[in-house]
Amino acid sequence: MQNSIFERQTRPVHPGEVIADLLEELDMTQTQFAVALGVSRRTVNEIINGRRPLTVDMAIRVGKAFGNGPGLWLNLQQKVDIWDAMQSHQEDYAKVPVLSSTESDA
């Protein structure tokens, strides 16, 4: 999985995009969703627009609301985070050596 993220040419789908699609299917506004989650509309809006990452707390809330648990949401966010970091620090990461353990003659 990790290698496929490193090799991607385009940014993975932000969890906010998925939330927006689900809200549209449910004919629910961001405000209604925010009230259901117990957070501000601004928080929901920033996540949906990809300006804010989905935190563990929000993943738990969203997972409970949609009935699919936090794992899916955290995985989506993790893919975005790894891809963003690779884009920002690719040259630095290329300099990090691969370490391997060797058996000692004891």
N, C-alpha and C positions, 0 to 999 in steps of 0.2 A: 504494500500500500504506500509506504513512504516514498519509494522510488518513483512511483507514478505521480506523486505530488511534486517531487523535485523536477520531473521532466515536463510537466504541464506547461503549455504556452499561454494559456488563459487562466485567469483567477477562478478558483472554485466558487460555486454558488454560496453566497453569504446566507446564513440561516434566516436573516430578515426577509430575503426574497421568497423563501419557502413559506414563512409566516404570512407574508402579504398574499400569496396565492391561496393559502388556506382560509384566510379571513374573507377573501373575495368569494370563495366557494360557500362559506357560511353566511354570506351577506352581512358581515359584522364590521363595524367601524373600528378604527384604531382606538378611539375613545372607549367604546364598549369593551374591547379586549383589555385595555389598560385597567378598567374598573374590575373586570373579572380576575385579573392577575394581582390586583392590589398595588399597582405602580402608576406612575404618572404617564399621561399621554405622550409627553415629550420623550420619555424613555422608550416607549414602544415605537414612536416615530423615528427616533435616531437608530434603533436596531433595524427597523424595516428599510431604512434608507442606507444602511451599511456604514453609518457614521459612528456606531457604537458596537463593540463586540458583545456577544451573548455570554454573560457571566454564568458561573455555576448556579447562582441563585435564580437567574432568569431561566436557565435551562430546566431547572426543577419546576418552576412555575409553568413554563410553556409545555413541558412534558406532561404535567398533571392536567393542564387545560385540554390538551389534545389527546390525552389518554395513551401516549406512547413512551412516556418516561424521558428522563434527561439525556440518556446516552446518545440518541440520534442527534440531538441539538448540539451536544458537546463535540461530537465527531465532526459535524459540519463546520463548527467554529474552528476546531483544531486544524482542519484542512486549509482554511482561509489563513489562519495565523502562520502555519508553516510556509505556505506559498508566499505570503507577504514578507516573512523574514528572509526567505531565500532570495527574493527579488532585491531586497535592501542590502543584504550582507553576503552575497554569493562569493565575492572575491575573498572575503575573510574566511568563509567556511572552506573554501578550496585549499587554504593554507594549513588547515588542521590535519595532522597526520592520523592515520588509522593505527591504533595501538592494538597489539595482540599480546596475550600472555604466553610465556614459554614455560615449559616444564623444567624445573631445576633438577640438577643431579644431586639428590639428597641421600 
